[in-house]
Each structure stands twice: as C-alpha cells, then as structure tokens.
Amino acid sequence: MKYQHIQQAAYEANMQLPKLGLVLFTFGNVSAVDRSLGVFAIKPSGVPYDELTPGKMVIVDFDAGIVEGKLRPSSDTKTHALLYKHWEKIGGISHTHSTYATAWAQAQRDIPIFGTTHADHNTVDIPCAPPMSDDMIQGDYERETGFQIIHCFNDRKLSYEETEMVLVGNHAPFTWGPTPAKAVYNSAVLESIAHMAYLTETINNNAPRLKDALIKKHFERKHGPDSYYGQ
C-alpha cells in the first residue's frame, strides 16, 4: 500500500501516451518518483497499454533494482534511475518515440526556436544529444543513455529545471517535470513543436530564428516573476 500513490500516478500518466497519440503498440514509458522512499514506479516492459493496471507498475530504486513487482520493468528503467539520482528536482519522466520528435533525433538536429509556441515553453533550441560512442554502446547501454543526456546538458550549460526535454541522437525524446503528468505534458508539447518546426522548414528552409525580444516576452509571461498567463 505504501507505493500505491506512485503506482497510480505512473499508471495514469502512461495511459495518457496512447490517448495523445505519442506511442504505438508498447513503445514508450512514464515513471513517477517518491523521493522520501527512494523509489519510483515505472511501466512494465512490453505490456500493452490496454492491459495495464496501477498494480502492474513496477517499483524500483535509484540503482534500478526491483523493490516490488512481479513483472520486468521497462527496458529504459536504468535511464530513468540515473536521471532521478542526478537531477534531484525531477518528479516524473516520460519517454516516447513520437513521430516528429524522433525524426529530429534521427536527423541528429536540435529543434530551432522558430516561433512563440516554442518560446512559451523554452528559451533555447530543443537540444539533441550527440549519438552515443561505441564504448558506451558496448557498456551498460540504458544507464549510459542517462549519462548521454546529462553530458549534453552539462556541455551546453543548460538547466534541467528550465529545459525539460531532450532528443537523444538517433534514438528518441525524453521529457521530465515536477510530476509525471507534467512530464507527459512536455512530451506532447515537444511533439507539437517538432511538427511545427518541420513544417516551418518545409515551407521556408531559410526561416529565421525567433528574435530574442519575443523569446523573452513569451517565456516570461508564463514563467517569469511577473507572469500573467492563466488564472
């Protein structure tokens, strides 16, 4: 019973992925953390979404060890565990293979900040982490994916609290947030931004980057100290 709250949160967040069109078949996973207990709940590997229940969410620790559950956790569990361990203000993580965000990841390209929809959520291009080295691939692959993400943010001096999304080169997107619901929200926003950016470049392959004054205005009206968006 002591894990029921994060199992329920993880279940509800996972069920949003197919509803939002962010996954196909069993692709993707969401996790929900309880830092006071030092564990998180995550989708079991390869289980169709329509067969999920809160009780099937697997409880694991920050070293990806199974604490409770009869099913194998997601194959991406070690990536989630590493991010939770190193980024202490994350409350939920979402991983999808949504079409447009994954296409940008496969192209090994950052998503340029073209418009105000993007700026409502980020002040920078959506980063694409460089593809993994052969040594990392041959090592503990899923754990190294976590380091791939962290190294990208460190190298670019980005804040994971401000930029809550990343593309993993040749792989797919990961997003996060203070709650699993926000992590899924960020997955949906990222897919929309990726789609818009693709269409923008298709219409005008020399489309200019959004000017700094508009980036600042749109981000701060939602997230700044004097924000006024919403109720």
TORMARMAR-22616 format. One record per residue (C-alpha): residue in one letter; x, y, z; residue number from 1. Coordinates in pm, whole numbers. Each point is the difference from the previous one (the first is absolute). Layout:
<vexlos>
["a" [X Y Z] NUM],
...
</vexlos>
This chain:
<vexlos>
["m" [0 0 0] 1],
["k" [286 242 65] 2],
["y" [80 10 -373] 3],
["q" [-359 28 -121] 4],
["h" [16 377 -53] 5],
["i" [292 -15 -245] 6],
["q" [-139 -310 -171] 7],
["q" [-325 188 -59] 8],
["a" [183 312 -122] 9],
["a" [220 -204 -234] 10],
["y" [-301 -193 -132] 11],
["e" [-201 314 -72] 12],
["a" [296 167 -172] 13],
["n" [78 -305 -212] 14],
["m" [-362 -23 -112] 15],
["q" [23 354 -136] 16],
["l" [268 -99 -253] 17],
["p" [-226 -194 -238] 18],
["k" [-286 245 55] 19],
["l" [224 283 -117] 20],
["g" [131 -197 -297] 21],
["l" [355 -6 137] 22],
["v" [58 -377 -11] 23],
["l" [-64 -299 -224] 24],
["f" [-56 -351 139] 25],
["t" [219 -28 314] 26],
["f" [245 279 -86] 27],
["g" [71 247 279] 28],
["n" [-21 17 377] 29],
["v" [-60 242 287] 30],
["s" [124 -20 359] 31],
["a" [-103 169 326] 32],
["v" [240 51 290] 33],
["d" [-32 16 379] 34],
["r" [326 147 120] 35],
["s" [-83 -47 368] 36],
["l" [-13 -376 -65] 37],
["g" [286 2 -251] 38],
["v" [-200 -186 -267] 39],
["f" [-199 55 -316] 40],
["a" [-281 -182 -181] 41],
["i" [41 -77 -369] 42],
["k" [-189 -177 -279] 43],
["p" [77 -372 -36] 44],
["s" [189 -96 -314] 45],
["g" [-197 -98 -309] 46],
["v" [-346 3 160] 47],
["p" [-270 151 -227] 48],
["y" [-157 316 136] 49],
["d" [-350 -146 8] 50],
["e" [128 -275 232] 51],
["l" [162 235 252] 52],
["t" [-128 49 355] 53],
["p" [147 205 286] 54],
["g" [107 -323 168] 55],
["k" [209 -102 -301] 56],
["m" [224 305 38] 57],
["v" [339 -125 120] 58],
["i" [171 162 300] 59],
["v" [376 47 -38] 60],
["d" [272 189 186] 61],
["f" [245 257 -134] 62],
["d" [245 -277 -91] 63],
["a" [-275 -161 -212] 64],
["g" [-42 -288 242] 65],
["i" [-350 -147 24] 66],
["v" [-160 75 335] 67],
["e" [-349 -129 -70] 68],
["g" [-179 -151 -298] 69],
["k" [-34 -328 -186] 70],
["l" [69 138 -347] 71],
["r" [323 119 -158] 72],
["p" [21 380 -3] 73],
["s" [42 202 -319] 74],
["s" [323 -58 -190] 75],
["d" [66 374 51] 76],
["t" [-11 -29 381] 77],
["k" [373 60 46] 78],
["t" [-29 328 -193] 79],
["h" [-281 117 227] 80],
["a" [190 -112 311] 81],
["l" [315 190 -97] 82],
["l" [-191 321 -76] 83],
["y" [-185 -21 333] 84],
["k" [327 -53 183] 85],
["h" [181 293 -160] 86],
["w" [-285 247 -53] 87],
["e" [-162 21 341] 88],
["k" [-292 228 -88] 89],
["i" [-158 -228 -260] 90],
["g" [-330 -158 104] 91],
["g" [-85 -190 -317] 92],
["i" [162 -110 -327] 93],
["s" [-162 -79 -335] 94],
["h" [159 -178 -297] 95],
["t" [-173 -38 -335] 96],
["h" [85 -66 -362] 97],
["s" [-245 263 -126] 98],
["t" [35 51 -374] 99],
["y" [128 354 -50] 100],
["a" [217 28 311] 101],
["t" [158 -336 -85] 102],
["a" [58 113 -360] 103],
["w" [200 300 127] 104],
["a" [195 -234 231] 105],
["q" [75 -231 -292] 106],
["a" [116 302 -201] 107],
["q" [231 86 294] 108],
["r" [-133 355 4] 109],
["d" [-108 241 268] 110],
["i" [-352 133 -55] 111],
["p" [41 374 -79] 112],
["i" [-206 251 192] 113],
["f" [-206 138 -288] 114],
["g" [-312 129 170] 115],
["t" [-181 109 311] 116],
["t" [-150 -344 69] 117],
["h" [352 -125 53] 118],
["a" [92 307 205] 119],
["d" [-301 -53 229] 120],
["h" [184 -307 130] 121],
["n" [373 50 -69] 122],
["t" [243 282 -63] 123],
["v" [242 -220 -197] 124],
["d" [-1 -242 -290] 125],
["i" [-106 -348 116] 126],
["p" [337 -171 43] 127],
["c" [92 -320 -179] 128],
["a" [261 -198 191] 129],
["p" [278 -135 -225] 130],
["p" [-21 -368 -91] 131],
["m" [155 -237 252] 132],
["s" [362 -109 -39] 133],
["d" [78 -364 -78] 134],
["d" [144 -51 349] 135],
["m" [-323 124 157] 136],
["i" [-207 -222 -229] 137],
["q" [204 -304 96] 138],
["g" [-32 87 369] 139],
["d" [-312 33 217] 140],
["y" [-203 144 -289] 141],
["e" [-313 125 175] 142],
["r" [199 148 289] 143],
["e" [233 168 -248] 144],
["t" [-304 155 -170] 145],
["g" [-58 189 325] 146],
["f" [359 124 -6] 147],
["q" [-41 91 -368] 148],
["i" [-283 235 103] 149],
["i" [180 142 304] 150],
["h" [324 61 -192] 151],
["c" [-195 187 -268] 152],
["f" [-151 233 259] 153],
["n" [334 49 177] 154],
["d" [185 71 -325] 155],
["r" [-259 257 -106] 156],
["k" [-40 147 349] 157],
["l" [-374 -64 -8] 158],
["s" [-225 -25 305] 159],
["y" [-214 -312 19] 160],
["e" [-250 201 206] 161],
["e" [-52 249 -282] 162],
["t" [43 -227 -304] 163],
["e" [-207 -308 77] 164],
["m" [55 -188 -325] 165],
["v" [276 -147 -213] 166],
["l" [49 -200 -317] 167],
["v" [241 -293 24] 168],
["g" [189 -15 -329] 169],
["n" [-117 -286 -227] 170],
["h" [-237 -112 275] 171],
["a" [-301 199 121] 172],
["p" [-118 266 249] 173],
["f" [1 2 378] 174],
["t" [-191 258 203] 175],
["w" [-44 61 371] 176],
["g" [-162 231 250] 177],
["p" [-95 46 365] 178],
["t" [-278 -259 -47] 179],
["p" [-55 -291 -239] 180],
["a" [-301 186 -142] 181],
["k" [224 297 -84] 182],
["a" [255 -234 -158] 183],
["v" [-272 -132 -234] 184],
["y" [-118 356 -69] 185],
["n" [355 81 -104] 186],
["s" [8 -304 -230] 187],
["a" [-312 127 -176] 188],
["v" [136 356 -22] 189],
["l" [330 -128 -139] 190],
["e" [-176 -202 -270] 191],
["s" [-207 303 -100] 192],
["i" [307 226 -12] 193],
["a" [188 -261 -203] 194],
["h" [-288 -24 -248] 195],
["m" [-27 378 -36] 196],
["a" [375 38 -50] 197],
["y" [-2 -267 -271] 198],
["l" [-282 175 -182] 199],
["t" [172 338 43] 200],
["e" [317 -127 -169] 201],
["t" [-206 -169 -270] 202],
["i" [-173 329 -84] 203],
["n" [314 210 34] 204],
["n" [333 -174 45] 205],
["n" [155 337 86] 206],
["a" [-254 87 268] 207],
["p" [159 231 259] 208],
["r" [34 -86 365] 209],
["l" [-247 181 228] 210],
["k" [148 329 115] 211],
["d" [122 27 359] 212],
["a" [-255 262 107] 213],
["l" [-288 -234 -89] 214],
["i" [167 -298 165] 215],
["k" [38 196 321] 216],
["k" [-354 139 -13] 217],
["h" [-176 -330 -60] 218],
["f" [200 -202 249] 219],
["e" [-23 256 280] 220],
["r" [-371 68 -40] 221],
["k" [-55 -366 95] 222],
["h" [300 -76 223] 223],
["g" [159 328 111] 224],
["p" [-35 172 338] 225],
["d" [-274 226 -141] 226],
["s" [-176 -270 -204] 227],
["y" [-361 71 -86] 228],
["y" [-108 -298 -215] 229],
["g" [-284 -208 143] 230],
["q" [-215 47 308] 231],
</vexlos>
